[in-house]
Amino acid sequence: MPNQDTTRRLRLKVISQDVSSFHGLQTVSTYDTTRADASVANIQQAYQSMLAATS
């Protein structure tokens, strides 16, 4: 995976797509992953952090 450039702002379109995907994920009751960073709890936490940062 390439290094992420954390100095750039994300485009609104990218953020909107991520939020839409997250809302879709919430409708999948059987979602499971082997990646700890992609667990529902971690994604929920990242989403809440994003919302808090924009407040």
N, C-alpha and C positions, 0 to 999 in steps of 0.2 A: 504494500500500500504506500503510495507516495506521501511525503510529508504534507501536512495541511498548513496553508498560509492563514494564520490566525489574525493577521493584521488587516485583512480585507473584510469589508462588510458583505454579508450575504444579501443577494437580491431578494426582494419581496416575493417574487414568484417561487423561489426555492423554499423560502420559509412557509409560504402558503401550501406548497405541495407536501412538505413535511407534516404540517398540522393536519391536512386532509388525510394523509396516510395514517397518522396517529389516531384520528377519529375512526377511521376504518378498522384499525387494529382492535379498537375497543369493542367492535361487534363480533370478533372472533373469539368465542369462549374457549376453544381448544388450542389456541396458540401456544406453542412450546418451542424452545430453542436450546441449543447446546452452548451458545455464546452467552456468558453471564452479562456482558454489557448490553445485550439485546433483550434482556428479560423485560417483561411488562412493567415490573416495579422500577427498573432503572430507566426505562423509556418515560414512564410517568414522572419520575423525579427530574429528568432532563427537561421535560415539557413544563413542569412547574417552575423550574429555575429560569427557563426562557421567559415565561410570563412575568415572573418577578423582576427580571432585568428590564423589561419594557414598561414597567409601571412607574 
